[in-house]
Amino acid sequence: MERHRNPFTCYFCHEKIENETEMGHTSVCGNVLVPCPNKCGSYVPRMEMSLHKKECLNRASRSMTRHTTTTETYEDASRISNSSIKELQHDFHKLSTRLANYEVASRPSQDLDKLKYQTQLLFEWKKAADFKLDTLTQSINSLEKSRNESEYHWMSLQKNLMNFDKLQMDINQATESFLKEQNYNRQANLEFAKNLDELKDFFEQENATFSGLWADQKRSISHIQDDISFLKQHFEEMKTKHVSVVFDIKTISQIASETAEKFEIQDREFAKFRQQFDQMKLDLEILENLASNVDRSSPGHLIWKITDFEAKMSKSRDSNTVIKSPIFHTHNFGYKIRVLVYLNGLKKWKDRYSLISIHVLKGDFDALLKWPCHIEGTVTLRDQENGAKNFNKHIVAKRQTGDEENEEPQESSFSYIFIPHATLTKAHHLKNDEIYLEVKIEQNTKLLTETTL
C-alpha cells in the first residue's frame, strides 16, 4: 500500500506539491539555487544554469581574453617603470662612486669647483629622477583606475546581458502562453458558434410555444382584470372598516396610556405613603422610647438603645427611613437636640455605611442662646462585652437656627459621621438584635459662653 503524503508548498517555486516528498521535489525543482561550477561565487536557479555558464565571468574563453588583455597592459606599464628605475639607480650609483673617489683622493682646491659642479649636476639629476618617478607612479595609478573601471563596466555589461537573456526567456514563455491562449480562444469561439446555432433553433421552438401560451395568458388576464375590479370594490369597503378600527384602537391606546400614567402616579404615591407610614411607625417607637427614657438622659449625655436592628435595617433599605433618638439638651437650659441615624446610608454611601448626624430642634430657650450654634461631641458605638473595643467618632453640628424639619445631610456637609456596616456587625457591637449608641456633648468654653441665664 502506498503511504499517504501530506501536501506542502515549495519554498523556492511557491507551488503546492501533493504527490512528492519535500526532499524529492527539492532535488529536481528548477528554482533551487545551486553554486556555479566555474566558482565565480554566484548562486543560480537550477533551470538557468546553462544560460549562466554562457555568461559566467570565469568561463574559459572570457577569462583568458580578459586576463590576457589586462596582464599585457599591466606588464607594459611595469616594464617601462622598472627599466626607467634601473637606469636611474645605475646613474645614481655611478655618481655616488665618483663623489666618494673625490673625497678619498683629497684633490687640490682647483678640482673643488669641478666637484661642486658635479654635485650640482647630481642634485639636478636626482630632481629629474624624482619627477620621472612621480610621473610613472601617476601613470600606474591611472592605469589601475582604468582597469577597475573597465572591470566595473564589464560586470555591468554581464549583468545587463543576463537580464536581457532572462527577458528573452520571459518573452518566449509569454509567446508560448499567448499561442496556447489563442488556440484555446479559437476553440472556444467554435464551440460558442455551435452553441449559438443550437440556441437559435431552441429559441424558434420556444417562440412558437410562447405564442400559444401568450394567447392563453391574454384570456387569463381578462379574467384577472374582472377579479381585480371586484377585489378593488371589496378593498374599498375593507379600507372604510379599517379606518374605523384604527380610530377605535387609537382611542383604546390613549385610554390605556392615561390609565398607565395614573397607575404610575398611584405607585409613586403608594411608595411615598409607605415611606411615611414606616417613618410614622419609627416615630411612634421613638415616642414610646422617649416616654420610657424621660429620666434616663442628662444634659449633654445620652445612651440610646436601638432594638430590632435587622428589621429597621431592612426598612431603611426599602424606603430610606431615618431613626430618631430621644430628645435631650446640650447642657442645662441649652440647645434642644436629637441624633438622626440612616442605617443603610444615603446616596454614594448607600448599602455600605450608616450615617449619623446631630439635628438641632426648636427649643424653649432659643431666644436666650447664641446663634449660629457650634456643637461638638463624641458618638460611641458600645461593645456589649468589652468596653476597650468601643468604636468612637467625633461629631460636629453647626446651625443658624433650630429647625423641626428633617433635613438629609448633604455630601459637602461636615455635620455627620459614617460607620461601616462591617463595623456594626463585628465584635460584640450587635448582640441580641440590639446596638447601643452613646452621645457625649463637649462642654467646651465656646458652648458654655454662648448661654447666660
PADODO-636310 format. One record per residue (C-alpha): y, z, x; residue in three letters. Coordinates in Angstrom, 3 decimals, padded with zeros to 6 digits, always signed. Each point is the difference from the previous one (the first is absolute). Layout:
         py         pz         px     r
          Y          Z          X   ALA
...
END
This chain:
         py         pz         px     r
   +000.000   +000.000   +000.000   MET
   +003.421   -000.962   +001.366   GLU
   +002.270   +002.985   +000.578   ARG
   +003.208   +000.071   -002.076   HIS
   +003.176   -000.584   +002.060   ARG
   +003.272   +001.606   -000.949   ASN
   +002.896   -002.509   -000.227   PRO
   +002.906   +000.514   +002.442   PHE
   +003.309   -001.684   +000.972   THR
   +000.159   -001.535   +003.501   CYS
   +002.791   +001.495   +002.175   TYR
   +000.639   -003.390   +001.692   PHE
   -000.290   -002.672   -002.733   CYS
   +000.790   +002.392   -002.963   HIS
   -002.798   -001.539   -002.104   GLU
   -002.416   +002.004   -002.155   LYS
   -003.535   -000.320   +001.462   ILE
   -002.952   +000.759   -002.246   GLU
   -003.155   -001.544   +001.545   ASN
   +000.451   +000.976   +003.699   GLU
   +000.194   +003.162   +002.047   THR
   +003.304   +000.898   +001.616   GLU
   -001.394   -000.394   +003.535   MET
   -001.645   -003.323   -000.787   GLY
   +003.143   -001.438   -001.564   HIS
   +002.189   +001.172   +002.914   THR
   -002.253   -001.829   +002.490   SER
   +000.680   -003.371   -001.716   VAL
   +003.451   +000.504   -001.620   CYS
   +002.486   -002.643   +001.201   GLY
   +002.993   +002.368   -000.126   ASN
   -001.431   +002.545   +002.483   VAL
   +002.084   +000.193   +003.210   LEU
   -001.983   -000.759   +003.208   VAL
   +001.265   -000.007   +003.633   PRO
   +000.775   -003.326   +001.721   CYS
   -002.863   -001.101   +002.342   PRO
   +002.596   -001.284   +002.511   ASN
   +001.287   +003.604   +000.343   LYS
   +003.592   -000.825   -000.902   CYS
   +000.315   +003.398   -001.768   GLY
   +000.203   -001.466   -003.520   SER
   -002.104   +000.964   -003.073   TYR
   -000.535   -002.997   -002.303   VAL
   -001.709   -000.290   -003.435   PRO
   -003.554   -001.311   +000.447   ARG
   +000.629   -003.161   -002.070   MET
   +003.060   -000.943   +002.149   GLU
   -001.663   +000.503   +003.413   MET
   -000.632   -003.723   +000.591   SER
   +003.680   -000.744   -000.593   LEU
   +001.048   +002.875   +002.284   HIS
   -002.227   -001.256   +002.819   LYS
   +001.921   -003.279   -000.031   LYS
   +003.331   +001.839   +000.204   GLU
   -001.008   +002.958   +002.205   CYS
   +002.265   +000.628   +002.978   LEU
   -003.024   +000.719   +002.206   ASN
   -001.944   -003.163   -000.753   ARG
   -001.087   -001.949   +003.096   ALA
   +002.293   -003.089   -000.098   SER
   +003.190   +001.782   -001.126   ARG
   -000.468   +002.879   +002.439   SER
   -000.589   -002.352   +002.913   MET
   +003.075   -002.144   -000.723   THR
   +002.391   +002.870   -000.588   ARG
   -001.325   +001.940   +002.978   HIS
   +000.263   -003.010   +002.273   THR
   +003.582   -000.798   -001.010   THR
   +001.195   +003.564   +000.276   THR
   -001.832   +000.566   +003.306   THR
   +001.429   -003.139   +001.579   GLU
   +003.548   +000.924   -000.988   THR
   -000.364   +003.500   +001.261   TYR
   -001.697   -001.127   +003.277   GLU
   +002.798   -002.499   +000.694   ASP
   +002.611   +002.711   -000.409   ALA
   -002.043   +002.422   +002.111   SER
   -000.553   -002.654   +002.697   ARG
   +003.704   -000.724   +000.247   ILE
   +000.979   +003.646   +000.130   SER
   -002.721   +000.927   +002.555   ASN
   +000.887   -002.834   +002.388   SER
   +003.692   +000.816   -000.130   SER
   -000.635   +003.687   +000.551   ILE
   -002.297   -000.732   +002.977   LYS
   +002.628   -002.238   +001.633   GLU
   +002.672   +002.621   -000.457   LEU
   -002.247   +002.692   +001.413   GLN
   -000.816   -002.188   +003.035   HIS
   +003.675   -000.713   +000.734   ASP
   +000.873   +003.670   -000.437   PHE
   -002.791   +000.950   +002.466   HIS
   +001.271   -002.473   +002.604   LYS
   +003.534   +001.277   -000.263   LEU
   -001.139   +003.588   +000.221   SER
   -001.998   -000.806   +003.143   THR
   +002.968   -001.666   +001.640   ARG
   +002.251   +002.923   -000.837   LEU
   -002.491   +002.422   +001.511   ALA
   -000.196   -002.090   +003.171   ASN
   +003.755   +000.102   +000.301   TYR
   +000.040   +003.761   -000.245   GLU
   -002.854   +000.464   +002.559   VAL
   +001.432   -002.314   +002.592   ALA
   +003.431   +001.685   -000.184   SER
   +001.834   -003.204   +000.797   ARG
   +003.564   +000.053   +001.212   PRO
   +002.992   +000.095   -002.323   SER
   +000.449   -003.759   +000.173   GLN
   -003.082   -000.350   -002.119   ASP
   +001.198   +002.700   -002.480   LEU
   +002.110   -002.441   -001.963   ASP
   -002.970   -002.305   -000.252   LYS
   -002.111   +002.892   -001.228   LEU
   +002.586   +000.923   -002.625   LYS
   +000.062   -003.610   -001.094   TYR
   -003.784   -000.037   -000.296   GLN
   +000.174   +003.279   -001.993   THR
   +002.553   -001.497   -002.371   GLN
   -002.231   -003.001   -000.464   LEU
   -002.870   +002.373   -000.693   LEU
   +001.946   +001.831   -002.731   PHE
   +001.125   -003.261   -001.598   GLU
   -003.564   -001.276   +000.081   TRP
   -001.193   +003.276   -001.576   LYS
   +002.617   -000.308   -002.756   LYS
   -001.101   -003.580   -000.679   ALA
   -003.630   +001.145   -000.020   ALA
   +000.763   +002.761   -002.517   ASP
   +001.789   -002.501   -002.200   PHE
   -003.010   -002.334   +000.135   LYS
   -002.330   +002.907   -000.802   LEU
   +002.119   +000.939   -003.050   ASP
   +000.037   -003.620   -001.102   THR
   -003.777   -000.249   +000.351   LEU
   -000.465   +003.290   -001.889   THR
   +002.171   -001.241   -002.858   GLN
   -001.969   -003.266   -000.066   SER
   -003.286   +001.890   -000.163   ILE
   +001.344   +002.213   -002.844   ASN
   +001.184   -003.071   -001.889   SER
   -003.400   -001.614   +000.460   LEU
   -001.713   +003.179   -001.234   GLU
   +002.307   +000.144   -003.032   LYS
   -000.654   -003.675   -000.733   SER
   -003.706   +000.666   +000.315   ARG
   +000.156   +002.887   -002.490   ASN
   +002.074   -002.050   -002.441   GLU
   -002.464   -002.895   +000.301   SER
   -002.904   +002.321   -000.746   GLU
   +001.893   +001.469   -002.994   TYR
   +000.754   -003.474   -001.358   HIS
   -003.600   -001.007   +000.609   TRP
   -001.282   +003.024   -001.937   MET
   +002.406   -000.782   -002.839   SER
   -001.228   -003.583   -000.021   LEU
   -003.606   +001.189   -000.103   GLN
   +000.837   +002.307   -002.900   LYS
   +001.751   -002.806   -001.882   ASN
   -003.024   -002.271   +000.608   LEU
   -002.296   +002.685   -001.380   MET
   +002.235   +000.387   -003.055   ASN
   +000.046   -003.762   -000.404   PHE
   -003.797   -000.205   +000.162   ASP
   -000.282   +002.825   -002.489   LYS
   +002.488   -001.763   -002.254   LEU
   -002.049   -003.171   +000.330   GLN
   -003.118   +001.899   -001.048   MET
   +001.880   +001.474   -002.984   ASP
   +001.190   -003.498   -000.957   ILE
   -003.561   -001.311   +000.223   ASN
   -001.271   +002.862   -002.148   GLN
   +002.816   -000.561   -002.505   ALA
   -000.830   -003.722   -000.073   THR
   -003.662   +000.732   -000.679   GLU
   +000.984   +002.468   -002.729   SER
   +002.364   -002.565   -001.501   PHE
   -002.707   -002.680   -000.046   LEU
   -002.459   +002.405   -001.615   LYS
   +002.599   +000.995   -002.574   GLU
   +000.817   -003.649   -000.631   GLN
   -003.651   -000.811   -000.638   ASN
   -000.276   +003.016   -002.278   TYR
   +003.107   -001.047   -001.936   ASN
   -001.330   -003.555   -000.350   ARG
   -003.250   +001.288   -001.465   GLN
   +001.933   +002.397   -002.242   ALA
   +002.152   -002.881   -001.275   ASN
   -003.103   -002.040   -000.804   LEU
   -001.511   +002.937   -001.872   GLU
   +003.313   +000.596   -001.796   PHE
   +000.164   -003.665   -001.112   ALA
   -003.566   +000.243   -001.264   LYS
   +000.760   +003.232   -001.871   ASN
   +003.164   -001.572   -001.412   LEU
   -001.981   -002.913   -001.476   ASP
   -002.451   +002.447   -001.530   GLU
   +002.921   +002.016   -001.379   LEU
   +001.497   -003.106   -001.592   LYS
   -003.277   -000.772   -001.783   ASP
   -000.279   +003.595   -001.128   PHE
   +003.633   -000.037   -001.196   PHE
   -000.576   -003.101   -002.129   GLU
   -002.982   +001.652   -001.626   GLN
   +001.880   +003.223   -000.557   GLU
   +003.005   -001.927   -001.379   ASN
   -002.152   -001.549   -002.669   ALA
   -001.441   +003.418   -000.865   THR
   +003.476   +001.545   -000.004   PHE
   +001.309   -002.629   -002.439   SER
   -002.619   +001.023   -002.522   GLY
   +000.697   +003.661   +000.597   LEU
   +003.764   -000.584   -000.360   TRP
   -000.479   -001.465   -003.435   ALA
   -002.033   +003.053   -000.996   ASP
   +002.684   +002.251   +001.505   GLN
   +002.750   -001.673   -002.010   LYS
   -001.888   +000.731   -003.195   ARG
   -000.559   +003.596   +001.138   SER
   +003.712   +000.360   +000.887   ILE
   +000.941   -001.074   -003.501   SER
   -002.201   +002.717   -001.476   HIS
   +001.372   +002.534   +002.512   ILE
   +003.576   -000.817   -000.976   GLN
   -000.847   +000.774   -003.587   ASP
   -001.531   +003.288   +001.079   ASP
   +003.080   +000.806   +002.134   ILE
   +002.290   -000.512   -002.961   SER
   -002.081   +002.431   -002.018   PHE
   -000.106   +002.495   +002.893   LEU
   +003.754   -000.318   +000.521   LYS
   +000.650   +000.948   -003.604   GLN
   -002.445   +002.889   +000.328   HIS
   +001.666   +001.069   +003.265   PHE
   +003.419   +000.152   -001.667   GLU
   -001.431   +002.349   -002.590   GLU
   -001.621   +002.132   +002.716   MET
   +003.278   +000.019   +001.957   LYS
   +001.829   +001.441   -003.009   THR
   -002.650   +002.685   -000.324   LYS
   +000.165   +000.686   +003.768   HIS
   +003.761   +000.553   -000.123   VAL
   -000.525   +002.524   -002.774   SER
   -002.751   +001.752   +001.983   VAL
   +002.152   +000.077   +003.185   VAL
   +002.853   +001.584   -001.948   PHE
   -002.377   +002.638   -001.346   ASP
   -001.370   +000.646   +003.513   ILE
   +003.503   +000.408   +001.436   LYS
   +000.863   +002.415   -002.776   THR
   -003.169   +002.018   +000.670   ILE
   +000.686   -000.110   +003.766   SER
   +003.507   +001.320   -000.487   GLN
   -001.293   +002.784   -002.249   ILE
   -002.684   +000.821   +002.618   ALA
   +002.613   +000.064   +002.790   SER
   +002.237   +002.328   -001.987   GLU
   -003.015   +002.195   -000.750   THR
   -000.953   +000.079   +003.709   ALA
   +003.548   +001.023   +000.943   GLU
   -000.115   +002.752   -002.592   LYS
   -003.353   +001.163   +001.408   PHE
   +001.473   +000.072   +003.541   GLU
   +003.002   +001.993   -001.226   ILE
   -002.325   +002.392   -001.801   GLN
   -002.173   +000.324   +003.159   ASP
   +003.068   +000.832   +002.099   ARG
   +001.225   +002.476   -002.609   GLU
   -003.477   +001.529   -000.222   PHE
   -000.171   +000.346   +003.801   ALA
   +003.468   +001.573   -000.007   LYS
   -001.003   +002.296   -002.855   PHE
   -003.198   +000.942   +001.811   ARG
   +001.980   +000.834   +003.162   GLN
   +002.423   +002.076   -002.064   GLN
   -002.916   +001.707   -001.757   PHE
   -001.678   +000.831   +003.330   ASP
   +003.308   +001.304   +001.320   GLN
   +000.489   +002.107   -003.127   MET
   -003.453   +001.503   +000.498   LYS
   +000.892   +000.837   +003.579   LEU
   +003.367   +001.430   -001.081   ASP
   -001.808   +002.106   -002.607   LEU
   -002.332   +001.307   +002.690   GLU
   +003.016   +000.715   +002.163   ILE
   +001.641   +001.927   -002.832   LEU
   -003.170   +001.983   -000.493   GLU
   -000.166   +000.707   +003.724   ASN
   +003.687   +000.864   -000.048   LEU
   -000.597   +002.498   -002.772   ALA
   -002.846   +001.555   +001.925   SER
   +001.863   -000.080   +003.367   ASN
   +003.331   +001.444   -001.113   VAL
   -000.431   +003.050   +002.178   ASP
   -001.931   -001.706   +002.835   ARG
   +002.919   -001.708   +001.746   SER
   +002.892   +001.466   +001.904   SER
   +003.307   -001.560   +001.062   PRO
   -000.624   -002.595   +002.720   GLY
   -003.801   +000.385   -000.122   HIS
   -002.692   -001.577   -002.196   LEU
   -003.803   -000.134   +000.173   ILE
   -001.198   -002.725   -002.365   TRP
   -003.664   -000.369   -001.060   LYS
   -000.901   -003.542   -001.097   ILE
   -003.215   -000.024   -002.064   THR
   -002.176   -002.916   -001.175   ASP
   +000.977   -001.919   +003.118   PHE
   -002.399   -002.961   -000.464   GLU
   +001.046   -000.589   -003.630   ALA
   +003.701   +000.084   +000.925   LYS
   -000.593   -002.330   +002.926   MET
   -001.760   -002.449   -002.369   SER
   +002.938   +000.103   -002.440   LYS
   +002.407   -000.586   +002.877   SER
   -001.967   -003.089   +001.030   ARG
   +000.096   -001.380   -003.561   ASP
   +003.582   +000.777   -001.067   SER
   +001.958   +001.322   +003.032   ASN
   +000.449   +003.426   -001.634   THR
   +001.912   +002.711   +001.814   VAL
   -001.036   +003.685   +000.185   ILE
   +002.849   +002.512   -000.284   LYS
   -000.085   +003.506   +001.401   SER
   +001.364   +003.137   -001.699   PRO
   +003.774   +000.332   +000.260   ILE
   +001.429   +002.467   +002.533   PHE
   +003.305   +000.651   +001.829   HIS
   +000.879   -000.461   +003.659   THR
   +001.349   +003.553   +000.150   HIS
   +001.464   +002.556   -002.340   ASN
   +002.332   -001.811   -002.418   PHE
   -000.597   -003.160   +002.046   GLY
   -000.942   -003.593   -000.676   TYR
   -002.569   -000.650   -002.727   LYS
   -002.812   -002.130   +001.483   ILE
   -003.570   -001.128   -000.549   ARG
   -002.562   -001.964   +002.084   VAL
   -001.141   -003.514   -001.068   LEU
   -003.391   -001.327   +001.176   VAL
   -001.173   -003.631   -000.305   TYR
   -003.673   +000.504   +000.807   LEU
   -000.814   -003.732   +000.428   ASN
   +003.296   -000.895   +001.709   GLY
   +002.473   -002.722   -000.935   LEU
   +000.722   -003.576   +001.142   LYS
   -001.168   -000.608   +003.584   LYS
   -001.553   +003.497   +000.249   TRP
   -002.084   -000.426   -003.141   LYS
   -003.744   +000.779   +000.268   ASP
   +000.552   +001.446   +003.510   ARG
   +002.419   +002.933   -000.129   TYR
   +001.190   +002.684   -002.407   SER
   +003.817   +000.269   -000.221   LEU
   +001.802   +003.340   -000.400   ILE
   +003.730   +000.504   -000.616   SER
   +002.382   +002.769   -001.162   ILE
   +001.832   -000.718   -003.265   HIS
   +003.285   +001.841   -000.551   VAL
   +000.511   +000.828   -003.704   LEU
   +003.032   +001.026   -002.001   LYS
   +000.280   +003.748   +000.279   GLY
   +001.972   +002.847   -001.537   ASP
   +001.932   +000.659   +003.209   PHE
   +000.882   -003.598   +000.990   ASP
   +003.725   +000.582   -000.629   ALA
   -000.008   +002.748   +002.641   LEU
   -002.018   -001.972   +002.594   LEU
   +001.221   -002.441   +002.605   LYS
   -000.745   -003.693   -000.477   TRP
   -001.454   -002.152   +001.397   PRO
   -002.806   +002.358   +000.847   CYS
   -002.180   -000.001   +003.125   HIS
   -003.402   +001.654   -000.410   ILE
   -002.617   +000.281   +002.742   GLU
   -003.417   +001.530   -000.174   GLY
   -003.678   -000.177   +000.890   THR
   -002.880   -001.285   -002.138   VAL
   -003.410   +001.382   +000.952   THR
   -003.359   -001.328   -001.186   LEU
   -002.070   +003.197   +000.164   ARG
   -003.487   +000.076   +001.514   ASP
   -001.972   +002.201   -002.427   GLN
   -002.279   +001.458   +002.700   GLU
   +001.904   -000.117   +003.297   ASN
   +003.753   +000.506   +000.016   GLY
   +000.256   -001.394   +003.543   ALA
   -000.873   -003.455   -001.362   LYS
   +002.878   -000.210   -002.490   ASN
   +001.861   -003.333   -000.134   PHE
   +003.795   +000.439   +000.317   ASN
   +002.865   -002.455   -000.592   LYS
   +003.769   +000.442   +000.205   HIS
   +001.890   -001.184   -003.096   ILE
   +003.684   -000.656   -000.730   VAL
   +001.856   -000.557   -003.287   ALA
   +003.614   -001.191   -000.300   LYS
   +001.541   -000.469   -003.460   ARG
   +003.504   -000.615   -001.286   GLN
   -000.709   +001.882   -003.241   THR
   -002.880   +001.544   -001.888   GLY
   -001.865   -002.564   -002.124   ASP
   -002.669   +000.390   -002.669   GLU
   -001.101   -003.656   +000.347   GLU
   -003.190   -000.642   +001.920   ASN
   +000.962   -002.434   +002.785   GLU
   -002.662   -001.675   +002.094   GLU
   +000.634   +000.331   +003.771   PRO
   +001.268   -003.187   +001.695   GLN
   -001.455   -001.463   +003.181   GLU
   +003.268   +000.550   +001.884   SER
   +000.275   +003.639   -001.104   SER
   -000.856   +002.907   +002.315   PHE
   -000.316   +002.594   -002.797   SER
   -003.772   -000.219   -000.323   TYR
   -003.105   +000.554   +002.148   ILE
   -003.419   -001.629   -000.145   PHE
   -003.482   +001.445   +000.507   ILE
   -002.962   -002.352   +000.706   PRO
   -002.798   +000.039   -002.555   HIS
   -002.438   +000.686   +002.831   ALA
   +001.908   +003.214   +000.801   THR
   -000.148   +001.155   -003.617   LEU
   -003.786   -000.205   -000.097   THR
   -000.931   +001.094   +003.540   LYS
   -000.734   +003.569   +001.187   ALA
   +000.428   +002.452   -002.917   HIS
   +003.330   -001.185   -001.431   HIS
   -001.819   -001.193   -003.145   LEU
   -002.490   +002.486   -001.378   LYS
   -001.377   +000.418   -003.527   ASN
   +002.144   -002.961   -001.055   ASP
   +003.186   +001.987   +000.839   GLU
   +002.690   -000.104   +002.692   ILE
   +002.823   +002.446   +000.831   TYR
   +003.494   -001.099   +001.024   LEU
   +002.366   +002.593   +001.428   GLU
   +003.744   -000.753   +000.129   VAL
   +002.409   +002.128   +002.068   LYS
   +003.739   -000.735   -000.083   ILE
   +001.789   +000.844   +003.239   GLU
   +002.738   +002.591   -000.519   GLN
   +002.255   -001.506   +002.666   ASN
   +003.723   +000.515   +000.465   THR
   +000.825   -003.318   -001.592   LYS
   -001.806   +000.949   -003.209   LEU
   +001.175   +003.598   -000.203   LEU
   +003.678   -000.742   +000.531   THR
   +000.089   -002.591   -002.751   GLU
   -000.203   +002.646   -002.746   THR
   +002.158   +003.080   -000.392   THR
   -000.547   +002.126   -003.027   LEU
END
